[in-house]
Amino acid sequence: MNICKTIPAALFLALLAAAPVHDPHAHSLARPSARISAGAGPDSITCAVIGDYGDNSPAEASVAALVNNTIRPQFILTTGGNNALSHSFADYDLVVGQFYHQYLFPYIGIYGAGAASENNFFPAPGNQDWDGDNLAGFLNFFSLPGNERYYDFIRGPVRFFVVDSDPREPDETNYPSAQAFWLRKGLESSTSAFNIVIFHHPAFSSGTVNGPSSWMQWPFKLWGADAVISGDDHVYERLDFGGIPFFVVGASGQPLDSFATPLPQSILRYSADFGAMKISADASHLTFDVYSLAAGGSIIDSLTITPDQPQPDLIPPNRYWEFWDQGYYPGDGWNAPGYVEIKTWSASSTQIGYGDGDEITTAFYGPDPDNKYITTWFRREISIPDPSIYSSLRLAILCDDGAIAYINGIEVFRTNMPSGPVSINTLASSDVSGAQEATLYETLVNPCLLRAGANVVAAEVHQSSPSSPDLSFELVLSPSPLPPPPCLGACPADIAPPGGDHLVNIDDLTSVILAWNTTNNFALDINDDGIINIDDLTAIILSWGACN
């Protein structure tokens, strides 16, 4: 990975005296899983990010000059704070069109020509845009993709996701919500080299005025984001949460704020002057340079993210699996190494199933189409010479209707299934239909379950009723850059009962829940409801109970 250090020594000394700054050196983050660049625009891009700028002040004019003459971006994004005046078209034109009309399309204001053929100005809505007229002025002035409140677009190697973080958003801002679901699916399906999420209210901030916005603390990295940029606090700050940068870019014109006691994750803070961010990207580098008006518009912070080469999937899609579709239990140990098959299983490529027409292999559901077999079993043996090379694993499963997945006989995931023991006649919790039939449900798995040599990955898929018209199965197992959950089925030191009394009790669970939620480790969110709770800890309780 490359480290980019661009702060001049003289400027750094001046800034250190003028503002509370910690660790001013540029950092580099490595992304262990690069994606293929796709989308509109050139192979490399340059854009600017401004925030909390729209008040027609001399400071806003100075930042606009910095953006237009020094950064010289191809397009501009904002973190909100677009209009601190009224919500009329004339005032939006005064605070946006006056300074940035050449990026707007279509532009019908009074300050000059707009962009020639496409819009190059992408604002995030903020509380000022919502105040008074429920975003009507914002929607009237700007022409944006999607529903214009939250949207995404691709330029070169970067896919940008602009989110509406205001609590008045009709599709809500909590996790889970319709908007959060949209972002998660967009990030997970992205094929761009880099993904950046932008919104107004900062998930994390050390600012005195607003500070952290807890409702926006979504698991961005888990979903595939490489950086998160916000505003609202009129300062610049860079933080690191879970291995990705969170930026606060809110000092582009409106009166400056200050800092409270810094959050532990805060890397650099600056509130001495106004400025803007420059983003430069190609397929192998994503660089954030932050400019201040101080000392003639110099760089005060720089961060470069360089993707590493990804490790190959342990089980890619469309691979051969053994499957048992005869309607009766295939025998103990079917999901573990050393299984002695009671009869010869079928074997073919995924998807395996029936009823949808997209299957590569058709499974048998029994002699009666109105009374189909409830359970179908799948297993695949893989050889892993050295499991220690994996720090974490991502298991993703497509199933219609419900499924339980195993590694070497240990359950690692269940989706749309009741809790507790299951039998061949246990029904899935609900019918899966529509877009859900093509959804990959996923979890993180600790690679401690792997062994050198032969390993078995297995799953059982259950129907929601004997008359269910279709069945689908696909499973992918791949390396993940995210921190792994505790190891299920074992007793490693990192999940020893915190009480130290060799008893698993409510005090131990309270400590663990707080720790997991604090570190944003959503991997154990079995119910996929955004909260790690007692229901999600059943497997851990059983694991500890077996060890103590």
Rosetta blueprint (number, residue, H / E / L):
1 M L
2 N L
3 I L
4 C L
5 K L
6 T L
7 I L
8 P L
9 A H
10 A H
11 L H
12 F H
13 L H
14 A H
15 L H
16 L H
17 A H
18 A H
19 A L
20 P L
21 V L
22 H L
23 D L
24 P L
25 H L
26 A L
27 H E
28 S E
29 L E
30 A E
31 R E
32 P L
33 S L
34 A L
35 R L
36 I L
37 S L
38 A L
39 G L
40 A L
41 G L
42 P L
43 D L
44 S L
45 I E
46 T E
47 C E
48 A E
49 V E
50 I E
51 G L
52 D L
53 Y L
54 G L
55 D L
56 N L
57 S L
58 P H
59 A H
60 E H
61 A H
62 S H
63 V H
64 A H
65 A H
66 L H
67 V H
68 N H
69 N H
70 T H
71 I H
72 R L
73 P L
74 Q L
75 F E
76 I E
77 L E
78 T E
79 T L
80 G L
81 G L
82 N L
83 N L
84 A L
85 L L
86 S L
87 H L
88 S L
89 F H
90 A H
91 D H
92 Y H
93 D H
94 L H
95 V H
96 V H
97 G H
98 Q H
99 F H
100 Y H
101 H H
102 Q H
103 Y H
104 L L
105 F L
106 P L
107 Y L
108 I L
109 G L
110 I L
111 Y L
112 G L
113 A L
114 G L
115 A L
116 A L
117 S L
118 E L
119 N L
120 N L
121 F E
122 F E
123 P E
124 A L
125 P L
126 G L
127 N H
128 Q H
129 D H
130 W H
131 D L
132 G L
133 D L
134 N L
135 L L
136 A H
137 G H
138 F H
139 L H
140 N H
141 F H
142 F L
143 S L
144 L L
145 P L
146 G L
147 N L
148 E L
149 R L
150 Y L
151 Y E
152 D E
153 F E
154 I E
155 R E
156 G L
157 P L
158 V E
159 R E
160 F E
161 F E
162 V E
163 V L
164 D L
165 S L
166 D L
167 P L
168 R L
169 E L
170 P L
171 D L
172 E L
173 T L
174 N L
175 Y L
176 P L
177 S L
178 A H
179 Q H
180 A H
181 F H
182 W H
183 L H
184 R H
185 K H
186 G H
187 L H
188 E H
189 S H
190 S L
191 T L
192 S L
193 A L
194 F E
195 N E
196 I E
197 V E
198 I E
199 F L
200 H L
201 H L
202 P L
203 A L
204 F L
205 S L
206 S L
207 G E
208 T L
209 V L
210 N L
211 G L
212 P L
213 S L
214 S H
215 W H
216 M H
217 Q L
218 W L
219 P L
220 F H
221 K H
222 L H
223 W H
224 G L
225 A L
226 D L
227 A E
228 V E
229 I E
230 S E
231 G L
232 D L
233 D L
234 H L
235 V L
236 Y E
237 E E
238 R E
239 L E
240 D E
241 F E
242 G L
243 G L
244 I E
245 P E
246 F E
247 F E
248 V E
249 V E
250 G L
251 A L
252 S L
253 G L
254 Q L
255 P L
256 L L
257 D L
258 S L
259 F E
260 A L
261 T L
262 P L
263 L L
264 P L
265 Q L
266 S E
267 I E
268 L E
269 R E
270 Y E
271 S L
272 A L
273 D L
274 F L
275 G E
276 A E
277 M E
278 K E
279 I E
280 S E
281 A E
282 D L
283 A L
284 S L
285 H L
286 L E
287 T E
288 F E
289 D E
290 V E
291 Y E
292 S E
293 L L
294 A H
295 A H
296 G H
297 G L
298 S E
299 I E
300 I E
301 D E
302 S E
303 L E
304 T E
305 I E
306 T E
307 P E
308 D L
309 Q L
310 P L
311 Q L
312 P L
313 D L
314 L L
315 I E
316 P L
317 P L
318 N L
319 R L
320 Y E
321 W E
322 E E
323 F E
324 W E
325 D L
326 Q L
327 G L
328 Y L
329 Y L
330 P L
331 G L
332 D L
333 G L
334 W L
335 N L
336 A L
337 P L
338 G L
339 Y L
340 V L
341 E L
342 I L
343 K L
344 T L
345 W L
346 S E
347 A E
348 S E
349 S E
350 T L
351 Q L
352 I E
353 G E
354 Y E
355 G L
356 D L
357 G L
358 D L
359 E L
360 I L
361 T E
362 T E
363 A L
364 F L
365 Y L
366 G L
367 P L
368 D L
369 P L
370 D L
371 N L
372 K L
373 Y L
374 I L
375 T E
376 T E
377 W E
378 F E
379 R E
380 R E
381 E E
382 I E
383 S E
384 I E
385 P L
386 D L
387 P H
388 S H
389 I H
390 Y L
391 S L
392 S L
393 L E
394 R E
395 L E
396 A E
397 I E
398 L E
399 C E
400 D E
401 D L
402 G E
403 A E
404 I E
405 A E
406 Y E
407 I E
408 N L
409 G L
410 I E
411 E E
412 V E
413 F E
414 R E
415 T E
416 N L
417 M L
418 P L
419 S L
420 G L
421 P L
422 V L
423 S L
424 I L
425 N L
426 T L
427 L L
428 A L
429 S L
430 S L
431 D L
432 V L
433 S L
434 G H
435 A H
436 Q H
437 E H
438 A H
439 T L
440 L L
441 Y E
442 E E
443 T E
444 L E
445 V E
446 N L
447 P H
448 C H
449 L H
450 L L
451 R L
452 A L
453 G E
454 A E
455 N E
456 V E
457 V E
458 A E
459 A E
460 E E
461 V E
462 H E
463 Q L
464 S L
465 S L
466 P L
467 S L
468 S L
469 P L
470 D L
471 L E
472 S E
473 F E
474 E E
475 L E
476 V E
477 L E
478 S E
479 P E
480 S L
481 P L
482 L L
483 P L
484 P L
485 P L
486 P L
487 C L
488 L L
489 G L
490 A L
491 C L
492 P L
493 A H
494 D H
495 I H
496 A L
497 P L
498 P L
499 G L
500 G L
501 D L
502 H L
503 L L
504 V L
505 N L
506 I H
507 D H
508 D H
509 L H
510 T H
511 S H
512 V H
513 I H
514 L H
515 A H
516 W H
517 N H
518 T H
519 T L
520 N L
521 N L
522 F H
523 A H
524 L H
525 D L
526 I L
527 N L
528 D L
529 D L
530 G L
531 I L
532 I L
533 N L
534 I H
535 D H
536 D H
537 L H
538 T H
539 A H
540 I H
541 I H
542 L H
543 S H
544 W H
545 G H
546 A H
547 C H
548 N L
